[in-house]
Amino acid sequence: MKYHLALGRKIDLDGIDRDAKLGKCPRHVLRALRDRLNATVHAPDGEAISLSDKLRSKISSKPEHWAAARKLSEQVSSDDVIFCNGEDIGVPVAAVCGQLPNRPKIVVHFHNIDRLRGRVALKLFGLADKIDVFMACASPQTNFLRSYLAIPESRILVLLDQTDTQFFTPGPVSAEKKRQTVVSVGLEKRDYRLLAAATANLDVDVKISGFSKDAKALSKAFPDTMPENMSRKFYEWPDLVQLYRDADVIAVCLVDNKYAAGVQGLLEAMACKRPVVITRTQGMVDYLAAPDIAKVVEVGDAAGLREAIVHLLKNPQEAESQAQRGYEMVVNQHSSEPYVDVLAQKLRSL
């Protein structure tokens, strides 16, 4: 069999690997998967866009994804296996390559398909008959796919997310740290208005790593005026690791959602052995099943969030014990190497 990785955008996997070896960034699992399978990598790369690409993009994805899928369809047959790293490229690849007379095996990693356009695309393009394995990193997504498309368990793969536990590691606090610090990382489905309300009057520094060129996304996540003790900036990868290490508490504050928004912040914090307070969402249920790995609060509960943060700050031994349990869970269950092992084995089994 010949293996293909279809990506939603171009990623310099070799460049990332060079930087990772120098300690500048985490490793990328798709680089390891590519090498394990000797796979060919495909991504949109300036292909000519047709009228049909533009029309189908009204339902799902972008025209360049459909153009890339058409190009890939000319290179594959029943002797090929395609792994798509997201529905943005997965829907076009399945729709186009899945209708070939001798179609390849297709696996799609779905992140957030349970929404209107996703439901329409799944049915309109007949993807139940064109995708061999429906993969997700959060069970609400696979539960939806299973019921909506009536597909058997054998075609479902729940593969919980991973992080690079060789890059995100425990370490000493920086000499510049002046007082207790609450840290939060990421923008997707975040609720920093809640964090501001919970921490504005606390004697702590609240440091947020969250950057976007999308002003609408920033305004939705953040309060109109940030408290004096709250700051936000972009951190390079090594600085981000130090930010985690400097944290007395990591706060993962989320609005409710059905996918695993917030999972990287959770896993990275735990890999750095820091105590975590997190919002309970539908999408994070798989990651919070183990007992006492995090303080869990309800969506929108500023008082509960404040109470959980203050409790950990005032009880450092309990906080460290919680952090140790989270660290052991991430190292044993969410590191990159087993993730690649499971995914490669699944692709080889097709």
Secondary structure, 3 states (H helix, E strand, C coil): CEEEEECCCCCCHHHHHHHHHCCCCCCCHHHHHHHHHCCEEECCCCCCCCHHHHHHCCCCCCHHHHHHHHHHHCCCCCCEEEEECCHHHHHHHHHHHCCCCCCCEEEEECCCCCCHHHHHHHHHCCHHHCCCEEEECCHHHHHHHHHHHCCCHHHEEECCCCECCCCCCCCCCCCCCCCCEEEEECCCCECHHHHHHHHCCCCCEEEEECCCCCHHHHHHHCCCCCCCCEEEECCCHHHHHHHHHHCCEEEECECCCCCCCCHHHHHHHHHCCCCEEEECCHHHHHHHCCCCCCEEECCCCHHHHHHHHHHHHHCHHHHHHHHHHHHHHHHHHCEHHHHHHHHHHHHHCC
